[in-house]
Amino acid sequence: MNDDPQIDLSHEAVSQALETLFVEENHDKAFQKVPAWQVHRHLADCEVCRRHYDGMALADRLLADRLLSNEADQPEEAPRGGFETGFAEASFMGALDQMLDEERSASEQTDSASSADVVDLGAERSRRMQVLRQLSLAAAVLLVAGASWYAFNQNQSQNNNAVVTNNDEFQPRSAATTDRTGPFDTPAIEIFCAERTADGMQFTGTKDAPFGLLSCPKNAELKLAYDNASPELSHAAFFGVSQKGRIYWYGPTPADMGAVEVGATDELTPFGESIRLGVNHEPGKVRVIGLFAAEPLDFPSLERVVDTIGAEALFEDSAHNKLDELGVRGTMTSSTFEVIDGEASDGGKR
């Protein structure tokens, strides 16, 4: 089943199909121009599109979990998000239709086929069925890919004490701290190590890590989430500071300088796309900082704050009251993880 060269599998076309499915949960409409089974095969070879899919799958799981949390009775099993289910069904059924079309076309030629042709046809049928079985298995994997994330998120919602409401004092964990400026409820950030396994994406967070310090191999990805209970803190900026003083911009960035709007939330909300650690992160500890502000904070403003405070003070968490001195109405909160060499076989735990 070779891809039709006339099918547009560009980043834009694939993204549009996936986004239509995410918003409308209608796979017939989403894959009118781009067959789902070809998108499925394309994702295996295109990292950009695969990351886009992973981000929407994660968002769909979070939305499903939020809807479920509003129900009085919660089922024991995780609800399957409409996005992943729709894509899995469309991929499988599209591949099946394609195979049947090829079978019908081949059967029309059997009257004039030689015995050798019949043998070749049987071999081709066997090959197609093997591909279909593989796609069926992949579809099943897609349906359960977020199970580990759901289980972690459920545990997080039951045990999360990081979000502070009213005027309670924030009680930092060993790897998480907060610098508050003004009468704001303290936001929280969580960092997750996302690794690809045979069963899909596996997410490991700081609450799953020994001693609260998450270790993440360089071949994995970093995913950020935040919880902001203060409507006044309408914008945020996220960046990392390494033990050696190197700054990693997560948003806004030099390539996307616009201020990041966040608004108030009542649960963990994913931020941005997954960050490939192998691109620019060096082995060692990294403090991830979330700066939540009452006014827009674009990249030049963020860079000024970071340069004024200094990388060392930010990493050592000795930047208390600096925001007030800089005239920034907001608060900083942070969490630390460690980038390690090699591949982890235990979901990133060390």
C-alpha positions as CSV (number, residue, x, y, z in Angstrom):
1,M,0.0,0.0,0.0
2,N,2.3,2.7,-1.3
3,D,1.4,6.3,-0.5
4,D,-0.3,8.1,-3.4
5,P,2.1,10.8,-4.5
6,Q,-0.9,13.0,-5.3
7,I,-1.9,13.0,-1.6
8,D,-0.8,16.2,0.2
9,L,1.1,15.0,3.3
10,S,2.7,18.3,4.1
11,H,2.9,19.6,7.7
12,E,0.1,22.0,7.0
13,A,-2.3,19.4,5.5
14,V,-1.6,16.8,8.2
15,S,-2.0,19.4,11.0
16,Q,-5.2,20.7,9.5
17,A,-6.7,17.2,9.4
18,L,-5.6,16.4,13.0
19,E,-6.9,19.7,14.3
20,T,-10.3,19.2,12.5
21,L,-10.6,15.8,14.2
22,F,-9.6,17.3,17.6
23,V,-12.2,20.1,17.4
24,E,-15.1,18.4,15.8
25,E,-14.4,14.7,16.6
26,N,-15.6,13.8,13.1
27,H,-13.1,11.6,11.3
28,D,-15.1,11.6,8.0
29,K,-14.8,15.3,7.7
30,A,-11.2,15.5,9.1
31,F,-9.8,13.0,6.6
32,Q,-11.6,13.9,3.4
33,K,-8.5,15.1,1.6
34,V,-5.8,13.2,3.5
35,P,-6.6,9.5,4.2
36,A,-6.2,8.7,7.9
37,W,-4.2,5.5,7.3
38,Q,-1.6,7.5,5.2
39,V,-1.4,10.1,8.0
40,H,-0.8,7.2,10.5
41,R,2.1,6.0,8.4
42,H,3.4,9.5,7.9
43,L,3.5,10.1,11.6
44,A,6.1,7.3,12.0
45,D,8.5,9.2,9.7
46,C,7.7,12.8,10.5
47,E,8.8,14.0,13.9
48,V,7.2,17.5,13.5
49,C,3.7,16.0,12.8
50,R,4.2,13.3,15.4
51,R,4.9,15.9,18.1
52,H,1.8,17.8,16.9
53,Y,-0.3,14.7,17.3
54,D,1.2,13.9,20.7
55,G,0.4,17.4,22.0
56,M,-3.3,17.2,20.9
57,A,-3.6,13.6,22.3
58,L,-2.3,14.9,25.6
59,A,-4.7,17.9,25.5
60,D,-7.6,15.6,24.7
61,R,-6.8,13.3,27.6
62,L,-6.6,16.3,30.0
63,L,-9.9,17.6,28.7
64,A,-11.5,14.2,29.1
65,D,-10.1,14.0,32.7
66,R,-11.5,17.4,33.5
67,L,-15.0,16.4,32.3
68,L,-14.7,13.2,34.2
69,S,-13.7,15.0,37.4
70,N,-17.0,16.9,37.4
71,E,-18.9,13.7,37.5
72,A,-20.1,12.3,40.8
73,D,-19.2,8.7,40.0
74,Q,-15.8,8.1,38.4
75,P,-15.3,4.8,36.5
76,E,-12.3,2.8,37.3
77,E,-11.0,2.8,33.7
78,A,-9.7,5.9,32.0
79,P,-12.1,7.3,29.4
80,R,-10.9,7.1,25.9
81,G,-10.5,10.5,24.4
82,G,-12.5,11.2,21.2
83,F,-9.3,12.4,19.4
84,E,-7.3,9.2,19.8
85,T,-10.3,6.9,19.3
86,G,-11.4,8.7,16.2
87,F,-7.9,8.6,14.7
88,A,-7.4,4.9,15.5
89,E,-10.8,4.0,13.9
90,A,-10.3,6.1,10.9
91,S,-6.8,4.7,10.3
92,F,-7.9,1.1,10.6
93,M,-11.1,1.5,8.5
94,G,-9.2,3.5,5.9
95,A,-6.6,0.8,5.5
96,L,-9.3,-1.8,5.3
97,D,-11.1,0.0,2.6
98,Q,-7.9,0.5,0.7
99,M,-7.0,-3.2,0.9
100,L,-10.5,-4.2,-0.3
101,D,-10.3,-1.8,-3.2
102,E,-7.0,-3.3,-4.3
103,E,-8.4,-6.8,-3.8
104,R,-11.4,-6.0,-6.1
105,S,-9.1,-4.4,-8.7
106,A,-6.8,-7.5,-8.6
107,S,-9.7,-9.9,-8.8
108,E,-11.0,-8.3,-12.1
109,Q,-7.7,-9.3,-13.7
110,T,-7.7,-12.9,-12.5
111,D,-9.6,-14.3,-15.6
112,S,-6.6,-13.6,-17.8
113,A,-3.9,-14.2,-15.1
114,S,-1.4,-17.0,-15.5
115,S,-0.8,-19.5,-12.7
116,A,2.3,-17.4,-11.8
117,D,0.1,-14.3,-11.5
118,V,-2.2,-16.2,-9.2
119,V,0.7,-17.1,-7.0
120,D,1.8,-13.5,-7.0
121,L,-1.7,-12.4,-6.1
122,G,-1.8,-14.8,-3.2
123,A,1.5,-13.4,-1.9
124,E,0.3,-9.9,-2.3
125,R,-2.9,-10.7,-0.4
126,S,-0.8,-12.2,2.4
127,R,1.4,-9.1,2.5
128,R,-1.6,-6.8,2.7
129,M,-3.2,-8.8,5.5
130,Q,0.1,-8.6,7.4
131,V,0.2,-4.8,7.0
132,L,-3.5,-4.6,8.1
133,R,-2.8,-6.7,11.2
134,Q,0.1,-4.4,12.0
135,L,-2.1,-1.3,11.6
136,S,-4.8,-2.9,13.7
137,L,-2.2,-3.4,16.5
138,A,-1.0,0.1,16.1
139,A,-4.6,1.4,16.4
140,A,-5.0,-0.5,19.6
141,V,-1.8,1.0,20.9
142,L,-3.2,4.5,20.1
143,L,-6.2,3.8,22.2
144,V,-4.2,3.0,25.3
145,A,-1.2,5.3,24.6
146,G,-2.3,7.8,27.3
147,A,-3.2,5.3,30.0
148,S,0.0,5.9,32.0
149,W,-0.6,9.7,31.8
150,Y,-4.2,9.3,32.9
151,A,-3.2,7.2,35.9
152,F,-0.6,9.7,36.9
153,N,-2.9,12.6,36.4
154,Q,-5.6,10.9,38.5
155,N,-3.1,10.3,41.3
156,Q,-2.0,13.9,41.0
157,S,-5.5,15.3,41.3
158,Q,-6.0,13.3,44.5
159,N,-2.6,14.2,46.1
160,N,-1.7,17.6,44.7
161,N,-1.2,20.1,47.5
162,A,0.9,22.5,45.4
163,V,-2.1,24.8,44.5
164,V,-2.7,27.4,47.2
165,T,-6.0,29.3,47.4
166,N,-7.0,32.2,49.6
167,N,-3.9,33.4,51.6
168,D,-2.5,30.1,52.7
169,E,1.3,29.9,52.6
170,F,2.9,27.8,50.0
171,Q,4.7,24.8,51.3
172,P,7.5,24.0,48.9
173,R,8.8,20.5,48.2
174,S,12.4,19.7,48.0
175,A,12.6,20.4,44.3
176,A,9.9,23.2,44.0
177,T,10.0,26.7,45.3
178,T,8.1,30.0,44.9
179,D,8.9,33.7,45.0
180,R,5.8,35.7,45.6
181,T,5.3,39.4,44.9
182,G,1.9,40.8,45.7
183,P,-1.3,39.3,47.1
184,F,-1.5,36.5,44.6
185,D,-2.5,32.9,45.1
186,T,0.6,30.9,44.3
187,P,0.6,29.1,40.9
188,A,2.3,25.7,40.5
189,I,4.2,24.2,37.7
190,E,4.9,20.5,37.1
191,I,7.4,19.0,34.8
192,F,7.1,15.6,33.1
193,C,9.5,13.4,31.3
194,A,7.9,12.0,28.2
195,E,9.4,8.8,26.7
196,R,8.3,6.7,23.8
197,T,7.7,3.0,24.7
198,A,6.2,0.1,22.9
199,D,2.8,1.1,24.5
200,G,3.0,4.7,23.4
201,M,4.0,7.8,25.3
202,Q,4.9,7.4,29.0
203,F,4.8,10.4,31.2
204,T,6.7,10.5,34.5
205,G,6.4,13.5,36.8
206,T,8.1,14.9,39.8
207,K,5.7,13.1,42.2
208,D,6.7,9.8,40.7
209,A,10.5,10.5,41.0
210,P,12.6,9.4,44.0
211,F,13.2,12.3,46.5
212,G,11.2,14.6,44.3
213,L,14.0,15.0,41.7
214,L,13.0,13.8,38.2
215,S,15.7,12.4,36.0
216,C,15.1,12.5,32.3
217,P,17.3,11.0,29.6
218,K,18.5,13.2,26.7
219,N,16.6,11.1,24.2
220,A,13.3,11.9,25.9
221,E,11.1,15.0,25.8
222,L,10.2,17.6,28.5
223,K,6.5,18.5,29.0
224,L,5.4,21.5,31.1
225,A,2.1,22.0,32.9
226,Y,0.9,24.7,35.2
227,D,-2.0,25.5,37.6
228,N,-2.8,29.1,38.2
229,A,-5.6,30.0,40.7
230,S,-5.1,33.8,40.3
231,P,-7.2,35.5,37.7
232,E,-4.9,38.6,38.2
233,L,-2.0,36.6,36.8
234,S,-3.0,36.7,33.2
235,H,0.4,36.0,31.6
236,A,3.3,33.7,32.1
237,A,6.8,33.0,30.9
238,F,8.6,29.7,31.2
239,F,12.4,29.1,31.1
240,G,15.1,26.8,32.4
241,V,18.4,27.6,34.1
242,S,21.1,24.9,34.1
243,Q,23.6,24.4,36.9
244,K,26.2,25.9,34.6
245,G,24.2,29.0,34.1
246,R,22.8,28.3,30.7
247,I,19.3,29.6,29.9
248,Y,16.8,27.5,28.0
249,W,13.8,29.5,26.7
250,Y,10.5,27.6,26.7
251,G,8.1,30.5,26.0
252,P,8.2,33.2,25.0
253,T,11.4,32.5,22.9
254,P,13.7,34.4,20.6
255,A,11.7,32.7,17.7
256,D,8.3,33.5,19.2
257,M,8.6,36.7,21.2
258,G,4.9,37.3,21.9
259,A,3.6,37.3,25.5
260,V,2.0,34.1,26.7
261,E,-1.6,34.4,28.0
262,V,-2.5,31.8,30.6
263,G,-5.5,33.0,32.7
264,A,-6.9,31.3,35.7
265,T,-7.1,27.5,35.9
266,D,-8.4,25.0,38.4
267,E,-6.2,22.1,37.5
268,L,-3.0,21.3,35.7
269,T,-3.0,22.6,32.2
270,P,-0.3,21.6,29.6
271,F,1.9,24.4,28.2
272,G,3.2,24.5,24.7
273,E,4.7,21.6,22.8
274,S,7.0,18.9,24.1
275,I,10.6,20.0,24.3
276,R,13.2,17.7,22.9
277,L,16.0,17.6,25.4
278,G,18.6,16.3,22.9
279,V,18.4,19.5,20.9
280,N,20.2,21.8,23.3
281,H,20.0,20.5,26.9
282,E,23.2,19.4,28.5
283,P,23.5,16.7,31.2
284,G,23.0,18.1,34.7
285,K,20.4,19.7,36.9
286,V,18.0,22.3,35.4
287,R,15.6,24.5,37.4
288,V,12.5,25.2,35.4
289,I,10.9,28.5,36.3
290,G,7.4,29.8,35.7
291,L,7.1,33.6,36.0
292,F,3.4,34.5,36.3
293,A,2.6,38.2,35.8
294,A,-0.3,40.6,35.9
295,E,0.8,42.3,32.7
296,P,2.0,40.9,29.3
297,L,5.6,39.7,29.4
298,D,7.2,39.4,26.0
299,F,10.6,38.0,25.3
300,P,12.6,41.2,25.5
301,S,10.9,41.9,28.9
302,L,11.6,38.4,30.1
303,E,15.2,38.6,28.9
304,R,15.7,41.8,30.9
305,V,14.3,40.1,34.0
306,V,16.6,37.1,33.7
307,D,19.7,39.2,32.9
308,T,19.1,41.5,35.8
309,I,18.5,38.8,38.4
310,G,21.3,36.6,37.0
311,A,21.4,32.9,36.1
312,E,23.2,31.9,39.4
313,A,20.6,33.5,41.6
314,L,17.8,32.0,39.6
315,F,19.3,28.5,39.8
316,E,20.1,28.8,43.5
317,D,16.6,30.2,44.2
318,S,18.0,33.3,45.8
319,A,16.0,35.8,43.7
320,H,13.5,36.7,46.3
321,N,11.9,40.1,46.1
322,K,13.7,40.8,42.8
323,L,10.5,41.0,40.8
324,D,9.2,43.9,43.0
325,E,12.5,45.7,42.5
326,L,12.1,45.3,38.8
327,G,8.5,46.6,38.8
328,V,7.0,43.2,37.8
329,R,3.7,42.5,39.4
330,G,3.8,38.7,39.7
331,T,5.3,35.7,41.2
332,M,7.8,33.0,40.3
333,T,7.6,29.3,41.0
334,S,10.0,26.6,40.0
335,S,10.8,22.9,39.9
336,T,14.0,21.1,39.3
337,F,14.9,18.0,37.2
338,E,18.1,16.4,36.0
339,V,19.1,15.6,32.4
340,I,21.0,12.4,32.2
341,D,23.0,10.7,29.4
342,G,21.8,7.4,27.9
343,E,18.3,5.8,27.6
344,A,16.2,5.0,30.6
345,S,14.5,1.7,30.7
346,D,12.3,2.5,33.7
347,G,10.3,5.5,32.5
348,G,12.9,8.0,33.5
349,K,13.1,7.1,37.2
350,R,16.5,7.0,38.8
